[in-house]
Amino acid sequence: MRDTFNEINITPLTDIFLVLLIIMMVIAPLLDQQGISLTVPENVEQSQITKDPQILTVYVSHNDKYFINNEEISPDMLGTVLSNEMKNYPDGLLIQTDGSSTHGAVVKLMDKARYAGVKAISLDQI
C-alpha cells in the first residue's frame, strides 16, 4: 500500500518570504531619501524680477551654420567668438535651432560654449 502525503513542505515558501524580506529591508532606506533640496528666496525685490536678462542667442541653421547677431561664424572661430561675446552676456546662452539642424552641430556648439565658460545653456527649436 502506498503512503499518503499528509504534510505540506513549507521550506521553499519560507525561503521566498525571507528573500522578499531582505529585499524590502535593503530598499526601504532608499525610499526615505529626498530629491534635490532647493532654497527659495523669501524676499525678492521687484527690480530684480523686471531686469532684462542678458543672454547671447546663437542660431544653428538647417545646413549646420552658426549665426550670432545675424552674422555667420565659422565652426573654427566659434570658441573664440563665444569667449569674447560672453563677457557682455553674463546670464547665459540661448541656442535656437532649425528643425532640420543636426544633433552633432548643436552638441559641438554646447561643447564650445562650456569650454568658453558659459554656465547656463538653453535650447529652443524654431
C-alpha positions in Angstrom: 0.0 0.0 0.0 1.2 3.4 -0.8 1.9 6.1 1.9 -0.3 9.2 1.6 1.3 12.5 1.7 -0.3 14.4 4.6 2.1 17.3 5.2 2.9 20.4 3.1 6.6 21.3 2.7 6.8 25.0 3.6 10.6 25.3 3.3 10.5 26.8 -0.2 7.8 29.2 0.8 9.8 30.4 3.8 12.8 30.8 1.6 10.9 33.1 -0.7 9.5 35.2 2.1 12.9 35.6 3.6 14.3 36.8 0.3 11.4 39.3 -0.1 12.0 40.5 3.5 15.7 41.1 2.8 14.9 43.0 -0.4 12.4 45.2 1.4 14.9 45.9 4.2 17.5 47.0 1.6 15.1 49.1 -0.4 13.2 50.8 2.5 16.1 53.2 3.5 16.5 54.3 -0.1 12.8 55.4 -0.3 13.4 57.8 2.6 15.8 60.0 0.7 14.6 63.3 -0.6 15.2 64.7 -4.0 17.1 67.9 -4.7 16.8 70.4 -1.9 16.1 73.9 -3.2 16.3 77.1 -1.3 13.6 79.5 -2.4 14.3 83.2 -1.8 11.8 84.8 0.5 12.1 88.5 -0.3 12.6 89.2 -3.9 12.7 92.8 -4.9 10.6 93.9 -7.9 13.6 95.4 -9.6 15.2 92.0 -9.8 12.2 90.5 -11.5 11.9 93.2 -14.2 15.6 93.1 -15.0 16.2 92.2 -18.7 18.3 89.1 -18.9 21.5 89.4 -20.9 21.5 86.3 -22.9 23.5 85.6 -26.1 21.5 84.0 -28.8 23.2 81.6 -31.3 21.2 80.3 -34.2 22.0 77.0 -35.8 20.6 76.8 -39.4 19.4 73.8 -41.3 22.8 73.4 -43.0 24.6 73.5 -39.6 25.9 77.0 -39.9 26.2 79.2 -36.8 24.9 82.8 -36.6 25.4 85.3 -33.8 23.7 88.7 -34.3 22.8 87.6 -37.9 26.5 87.2 -38.7 27.7 83.8 -39.8 30.5 82.3 -37.6 32.7 79.6 -38.9 33.0 76.4 -36.7 36.7 77.0 -36.2 36.2 80.5 -34.8 33.1 79.6 -32.7 35.0 79.0 -29.4 36.9 82.3 -29.7 33.8 84.3 -30.6 31.9 82.8 -27.8 34.6 83.6 -25.3 34.7 87.2 -26.4 30.9 87.6 -26.6 30.1 86.0 -23.2 31.8 88.9 -21.4 28.8 91.1 -22.5 26.2 88.4 -21.7 26.7 87.1 -18.2 23.3 85.4 -17.9 24.0 82.6 -20.4 23.4 81.3 -23.9 20.3 80.5 -25.9 20.7 78.1 -28.7 18.0 78.4 -31.3 17.9 75.6 -33.8 16.3 75.0 -37.1 14.0 71.9 -37.2 16.4 70.1 -39.5 19.8 71.1 -38.0 21.8 68.1 -36.9 22.3 67.0 -33.3 26.1 67.0 -33.8 26.1 70.7 -34.7 24.2 71.6 -31.5 26.4 69.4 -29.3 29.5 70.9 -30.9 28.2 74.4 -30.0 27.4 73.3 -26.5 30.9 71.9 -26.0 32.5 75.1 -27.3 30.2 77.2 -25.0 31.1 75.1 -21.9 34.8 75.5 -22.8 34.3 79.2 -23.2 32.9 79.4 -19.6 29.2 79.5 -20.2 27.3 78.4 -17.1 23.7 78.3 -18.4 22.6 77.0 -21.8 19.1 76.9 -23.1 17.7 75.3 -26.2 14.9 76.4 -28.4 13.7 75.0 -31.7 12.1 77.4 -34.1 
